[in-house]
Amino acid sequence: MKYGRFWPLAVLFSAVLIYGCCYFVKDYEVVIVTQFGKPVRTVDAAGLHFKLPGIIEKINRFDKRIDVFETPASQLLLGDKRPIIVSCFVAWTIDTPLTYFQSVGDVDNAIHKISDMVTSRLSIVLGDYTDEDIINTKAEAVRLSEIESRMVELTNPRARQRYGVTILKVGIQRLAYP
């Protein structure tokens, strides 16, 4: 009976240790487990999983559902050298979690980098179109859907390679003249 009074403390310590070694992955999440800051495994299966306790292994959760954001308004030049102010929306999702984790790390940084990439590609694409291709009284002369599909074609390969994300849709949100 010498150690009888310490059993509640031992049970509490064991419960805290077990709690620190378990984590739950939801259906819409992907988890990257890092060991001392270096990624050791990617977990995308939903359910209960185990890791080493405390500071040895840490979990980094990422949402693999579709995310949408709006780029800031930018003044760009059309092919006929007329300025136009454009804002786009971008629908994207995580394609390669490890690349995403290593290159951007979190959603805010990813949105910033994707937004910059989309805006730079949009300036290239808009250089091939004139004022009449964007704003016209004849519906068949407006080529906005063509511009949007070209944006996805131009941004997707680079976004996958550099950031581990897939650009699903780029749409023109607002058009204005300065």
N, C-alpha and C positions, 0 to 999 in steps of 0.2 A: 504494500500500500504506500510505499515511499513515493511513487510517481503518479499515484491516482489523481491527484489534484491538477495535473497538467494535461489530462486527456482532452478537456474542452478546448484548450489552447492548440493542441495538436490537430484536432478536428477542424478548427477555424483556419489554421495555417494550410491544411490540406485542401480545404474548400477554396481558399483564395488562390492557391497554386493551380488547381484544376480549372478554375474560372479564367485565369490568365492564359491558359494553354488552349482554350476553346474559342472558336469564333464561328459565326453563322453567315453564310453567303446567301443572299436573296436571288430570286430568279433573274432579276434585271441588273445584277451586279457582276463585276469581275474583280478579283482580288489579286494583287501582286504581293507576295510575301518577300520581305527583305530581311537579310541577316547582316546586321551591322551596316545598313545602308545599301547593300548590294542585293539586287533581285536574285532570288533563288528558285522561285516557282510562281506559276500563274494558275489560279484556281477560278474556273468559271462554272463549275457544277454547283448547283444550289444544295444547301444542306449544312450540316454541322461538320466542321473540319478542325484539325489540331495543329498547333505550332509550338515552338519552344517558348518558354515563358519570358515575360518582361522585355528587357532591353535587347535580348538576343535576337528575337525575330519580331518584326512589326508588320502589320497588315495595312495595305493601301487600297482603299475601295474606289472603284470607278463605275459610273453608271453607263451601261451599254445601250440604253434606250436612245432614241433619236432626240437630239437637242437642236433648238432653233435660236438664232440670234440675229440682230439687225446690225449691219455695218454703219459706221458714222457716215454722214453725208460728205461726199467728196466732189470737188469741182474738177471735171475731166474734159478733155478736148475730143470732139468728134472728128471724123475724117475730113470734113470741110472746115476745120479749125474753129468751129463755134464751140464755146464753152457750155457745159451742161452740168448741173448738180444732180448726182445720183446717190441713192441709198438702196442697198440690197438686203434681202434676208437670206440666210444660209441655213440649210438643214444638214446636219452631220451626225455621225455616230463613230464610236471607237471601233476600228477594224483590227489593229494589232496592239493589244494592251501593253506589251513590253516596250515597243517602240514609242507608244504614247507616253508611258511613264518616264522613259529615259529622255525624251525630247522636250516635252512640255510640262509634265508633272501634275498639273491641275487644270480645272475647267477654265478659270479666268485667263491663264496664260495661253491655253489652246485657242480660246475665242480671239484673243489679241493677235496671235500669229496667223490664224486662218483669215481673220478680217483683213490684215495687211496683205496677205497673198491674194485674196479675192479682189481687193481694190486695185492692186497692181495689174492683175490679169484683165480686169475690166477696162482699164485704160488702154491696154493693147487691143482688146476686142472692139471697143468703141471707135478706135482709129480706122476701122474698116467700114464704118457706117456714117451716113449723113443725117442731117436734121430730118429729112423727109422719111427716113427709115424708122425713126423713133416716134415722131409725132406727125400724124397725117389724118386728113378727114376720110380717106379711103382705108377701110379696115384691112383689106388685103395687102396694102403697101406697108403696114406696120410690121416690123420684123423683131419685135421684142422676144418672142418665144425662141427664135433662132439665136439671138444674143444669149439668152439664158442657157440654152443647151450647149452652146460653145463654151460658156463659162464653166459648166460642169466638166466638159471634156478637157479643158485646159488645166483646171485646178486639181482634179481628182488624182492623177498619177503622182504629182508632186506631194500632195497632202498625204497620200498613203505612204510614200517612201520616207518623207521627212518627219511626219508627225504621227503616223499610225492611225489616221482617221480617214473615213470615206465621206466625201461630199455627195449628198444625195440630191440636193436641189439648190440652185442659186436663182433667186427671183428678184426682179427689180421692184423695189418697194415704193420709191418716190422718184419723180423726175421734176426738175425745176430749172429755170433759167436764172443766171445771176443778175 
